[in-house]
């Protein structure tokens, strides 16, 4: 068996063990937190873990299908009602940049690395943009991985402690209860949407492509349910595994420098997210749970999982995260050029 295949098998077994431990201990979200905790601990202890490659990417398409299936005519009719809170997202992104860039510069990061470390976009996008501009790719990868890790870990605690969420919402019906035709349509939407979005160069293709195609099927009345619970659990497992594997090979210097920087930055992000959550909640633009999840600056896939288990309005939450990602992905490189941000 090739070495990478052996490593992947060992990593998958470790992730499964994490699920079992969390399930037996009665801990929340065992399919997400079990693999994440097990792989994180193993990675930091020096184990040579290996990500799942295309399988992990395929798992993300399940979440795109889940979101698309939740887009119904009723949700579309409510889009104008969401405009007020969506309009706050660009303001939110700009404030994060105004706080984050000076923060990372004071910690000694070069201008390019500080710029892309502060941007609340997707991990892969920010690392790619930063690398093309001459930034420190390892620092960017670890800072953004830490942001996602901490937010995914703390968000469920905040949801249960402050907002009374149970996190026991049904993620989907069992496989045996769904019509075969709908399962086939969802599987086709996942793969065709993903590959089609990749071909046209759409960012976030693994989620957005399946989401758009499934939404079309949902609005046409051909799909009436989300992907089966087993598929959502599998997506959680691979997402949790992927977060933990990001820390393979971390040195003590990186742990002390990059990861601590990421942790400190999350504190600033949390304060801004809390302020905007209060604004949209007190102004009546959103219910508390939806407001919190909409402005929590985590990854799109991770926030989708939390919205599912919290029983939140998926359309509302995802619209805000899509807006944030569009603003960052389209705006960050342009703003960097206009402001003369470059590596000395």
C-alpha positions in Angstrom: 0.0 0.0 0.0 1.5 3.4 -0.9 2.6 5.5 2.0 0.0 8.3 1.4 -2.7 5.7 1.3 -1.5 4.2 4.6 -1.4 7.6 6.1 -4.9 8.4 4.9 -6.2 5.1 6.2 -4.6 5.8 9.6 -6.0 9.4 9.6 -9.5 8.2 8.8 -9.3 5.5 11.5 -8.2 8.2 14.0 -11.1 10.4 12.9 -13.6 7.5 13.4 -12.1 6.9 16.9 -12.7 10.6 17.7 -16.4 10.2 16.7 -16.8 7.2 18.9 -15.2 8.8 21.9 -17.3 12.0 21.6 -20.4 10.0 21.0 -19.9 7.7 24.1 -19.0 10.8 26.2 -22.3 12.5 25.1 -20.4 15.5 23.8 -22.0 17.8 21.2 -21.5 17.4 17.5 -19.4 14.2 17.7 -19.1 13.9 13.9 -17.5 17.3 13.7 -15.6 17.8 17.0 -14.5 14.2 17.4 -12.4 14.0 14.3 -11.2 17.6 14.7 -10.0 17.0 18.3 -8.4 13.6 17.6 -6.6 14.8 14.5 -5.5 18.1 16.1 -4.0 16.3 19.1 -2.3 13.7 16.9 -0.9 16.4 14.6 0.5 18.5 17.5 2.0 15.4 19.0 4.0 14.8 15.8 1.9 12.1 13.9 2.2 12.2 10.2 -1.4 12.5 9.2 -2.7 13.0 5.7 -5.8 14.8 4.4 -8.4 13.0 2.3 -7.8 15.0 -0.9 -10.7 14.8 -3.4 -12.9 12.9 -0.9 -12.9 15.9 1.5 -13.8 18.2 -1.4 -16.6 15.9 -2.4 -17.9 16.0 1.2 -18.2 19.8 1.0 -20.5 19.5 -2.0 -23.0 17.8 0.3 -23.3 21.1 2.3 -23.9 23.0 -0.9 -26.7 20.6 -1.7 -28.1 21.1 1.8 -28.2 24.8 1.4 -29.6 24.7 -2.1 -32.4 22.4 -1.0 -33.3 25.0 1.7 -33.8 27.7 -0.9 -37.5 27.6 -1.5 -39.9 30.2 -3.0 -40.7 31.3 0.5 -37.0 32.1 1.2 -36.7 34.0 -2.1 -39.7 36.1 -1.2 -37.9 37.1 2.1 -34.6 38.2 0.4 -35.7 41.9 0.5 -36.2 41.6 4.2 -32.6 40.5 4.6 -31.2 43.5 2.7 -30.8 45.7 5.8 -28.5 43.2 7.6 -26.7 42.2 4.4 -25.8 45.8 3.8 -23.9 45.8 7.1 -21.5 43.0 5.9 -19.2 45.3 3.8 -19.0 47.6 6.8 -18.1 44.7 9.0 -15.3 43.5 6.6 -13.8 47.0 6.4 -13.7 47.3 10.2 -12.1 43.9 10.5 -9.4 45.1 8.1 -8.9 48.5 9.9 -8.4 46.6 13.1 -6.6 43.5 11.9 -3.9 44.9 9.5 -2.4 47.3 12.2 -2.6 44.5 14.7 -0.5 42.1 12.6 1.9 44.8 11.6 2.5 45.6 15.3 3.3 41.9 15.8 6.1 42.2 13.2 4.5 40.7 10.1 5.4 42.2 6.7 2.7 44.3 5.0 1.4 41.6 2.6 1.2 38.9 5.3 -0.5 41.3 7.7 -3.0 42.3 5.0 -4.1 38.8 4.1 -4.0 37.5 7.6 -6.5 40.1 8.6 -9.0 39.5 5.8 -11.9 37.3 7.0 -12.1 35.2 3.8 -11.7 31.5 3.1 -8.4 29.9 4.2 -7.4 28.6 0.8 -8.3 31.9 -1.0 -6.3 34.1 1.5 -3.3 31.8 1.3 -3.3 31.8 -2.5 -3.8 35.6 -2.7 -1.1 36.1 -0.1 1.4 33.8 -1.8 0.9 35.5 -5.1 1.6 38.9 -3.5 4.8 37.6 -1.8 3.4 36.9 1.8 4.4 34.2 4.2 2.1 31.2 3.2 2.8 29.1 6.3 1.9 32.0 8.6 -1.3 32.7 6.6 -2.3 29.1 6.6 -1.8 28.7 10.3 -3.4 32.0 11.3 -6.6 31.3 9.2 -6.7 27.7 10.3 -6.6 28.9 13.9 -9.3 31.4 13.3 -11.6 28.7 11.9 -10.7 26.2 14.6 -11.4 28.6 17.5 -14.6 29.9 16.0 -15.9 26.4 15.3 -15.1 25.4 18.8 -16.5 28.4 20.6 -19.6 29.0 18.5 -21.6 26.0 19.8 -20.8 27.0 23.4 -22.0 30.5 22.8 -25.1 29.3 21.0 -26.1 27.0 23.9 -25.0 29.3 26.8 -26.2 32.7 25.5 -28.9 31.9 22.9 -30.5 28.8 24.3 -29.9 26.7 21.1 -30.1 23.0 21.6 -27.8 21.9 18.7 -30.0 18.9 18.3 -31.8 19.9 15.2 -32.4 17.2 12.6 -29.7 17.6 10.0 -31.7 15.5 7.5 -34.0 12.5 7.2 -32.4 9.0 7.2 -31.3 7.7 3.8 -34.1 5.0 3.8 -36.8 7.6 4.1 -35.9 9.7 1.0 -37.2 9.0 -2.5 -34.7 7.4 -4.8 -35.2 10.0 -7.6 -34.5 12.9 -5.2 -31.3 11.2 -4.0 -30.1 10.8 -7.6 -30.9 14.4 -8.4 -29.0 15.6 -5.3 -26.0 13.4 -6.2 -26.0 14.7 -9.7 -26.4 18.3 -8.5 -23.4 17.8 -6.2 -21.0 16.6 -8.8 -22.2 18.5 -11.9 -22.5 21.7 -9.8 -19.0 21.3 -8.4 -17.3 20.6 -11.7 -19.3 23.1 -13.6 -18.5 25.9 -11.1 -14.8 24.9 -11.3 -14.8 25.1 -15.0 -16.1 28.6 -15.1 -13.7 29.7 -12.3 -16.4 30.4 -9.6 -14.9 30.9 -6.2 -16.0 28.4 -3.5 -17.0 26.0 -6.3 -17.4 23.0 -4.1 -20.3 24.7 -2.2 -21.6 27.4 -4.5 -21.9 25.2 -7.6 -24.0 22.4 -6.0 -26.0 25.1 -4.0 -27.0 26.9 -7.2 -28.0 23.8 -9.1 -29.9 22.3 -6.2 -31.7 25.6 -5.5 -32.8 25.5 -9.1 -34.2 22.0 -8.6 -35.8 23.0 -5.4 -37.5 26.0 -6.9 -38.7 23.8 -9.8 -40.4 21.5 -7.3 -38.1 18.5 -8.0 -36.4 18.4 -4.6 -38.3 18.7 -1.3 -35.7 17.5 1.3 -32.1 17.9 2.3 -29.4 15.3 1.8 -29.8 12.3 4.1 -28.5 12.6 7.7 -25.7 10.0 6.9 -24.3 12.3 4.2 -24.3 15.3 6.5 -22.5 13.3 9.2 -19.9 12.3 6.6 -19.4 15.9 5.6 -18.9 16.9 9.2 -16.4 14.1 9.7 -14.2 15.2 6.7 -14.5 18.9 7.7 -13.4 18.2 11.2 -10.6 15.9 10.0 -9.4 18.6 7.6 -9.2 21.3 10.3 -7.1 19.1 12.5 -4.7 18.0 9.7 -3.9 21.6 9.0 -1.6 21.5 12.1 0.6 18.6 10.9 4.3 19.5 11.2 3.8 22.6 13.3 7.0 23.6 15.1 7.3 25.2 18.5 8.3 28.5 16.9 5.2 28.4 14.7 3.0 27.4 17.6 4.3 30.3 19.7 4.2 32.9 16.9 1.7 32.2 14.2 -0.9 30.3 16.2 -0.8 32.7 19.2 -1.2 35.6 16.7 -4.3 33.8 15.3 -5.7 33.3 18.8 -5.2 36.9 19.7 -6.8 38.1 16.5 -9.9 35.9 17.2 -10.5 37.9 20.3 -10.7 41.1 18.3 -12.9 39.3 15.7 -15.2 38.1 18.5 -15.7 41.6 19.8 -16.6 42.9 16.3 -18.9 40.0 15.6 -20.7 40.5 19.0 -21.2 44.2 18.2 -22.8 43.5 14.8 -24.9 40.6 16.2 -26.3 43.1 18.8 -26.9 45.7 16.1 -29.0 43.3 13.8 -30.7 41.7 16.8 -31.7 44.9 18.6 -32.8 46.6 15.4 -35.1 43.7 14.6 -33.2 42.8 11.4 -32.5 39.2 12.6 -33.3 36.7 15.3 -30.4 36.2 17.8 -29.3 32.8 16.6 -29.3 33.8 12.9 -27.7 37.1 13.7 -24.8 35.4 15.6 -24.2 32.7 12.9 -24.4 35.3 10.1 -21.6 37.4 11.5 -19.4 34.7 13.1 -16.3 35.0 10.9 -15.8 31.2 10.4 -15.5 29.2 7.3 -18.6 28.8 5.0 -18.7 25.0 5.4 -18.3 25.1 9.2 -21.0 27.8 9.6 -23.4 25.8 7.4 -23.0 22.8 9.7 -23.7 24.9 12.8 -26.7 26.5 11.2 -28.0 23.0 10.3 -27.7 21.6 13.8 -29.0 24.8 15.5 -32.1 24.7 13.3 -31.3 28.2 12.0 -32.6 29.8 8.9 -30.0 28.5 6.4 -30.9 31.0 3.7 -30.3 33.9 6.0 -27.0 32.7 7.4 -25.5 31.6 4.0 -26.5 34.8 2.2 -24.5 36.8 4.8 -21.4 34.5 4.5 -21.6 34.6 0.7 -21.7 38.4 0.8 -18.7 38.5 3.2 -16.7 36.1 0.9 -17.6 38.1 -2.2 -16.5 41.3 -0.6 -13.2 39.9 0.6 -12.3 37.9 -2.5 -13.1 40.7 -4.9 -12.1 43.6 -2.7 -9.0 42.5 -0.8 -6.6 42.2 -3.8 -7.9 45.4 -5.4 -7.7 47.4 -2.2 -4.2 46.0 -1.6 -3.0 47.3 -5.0 -4.7 50.7 -4.5 -3.1 51.1 -1.1 0.3 50.0 -2.3 0.5 47.0 0.0 3.6 45.0 -1.1 6.4 43.0 0.4 9.4 45.2 1.2 
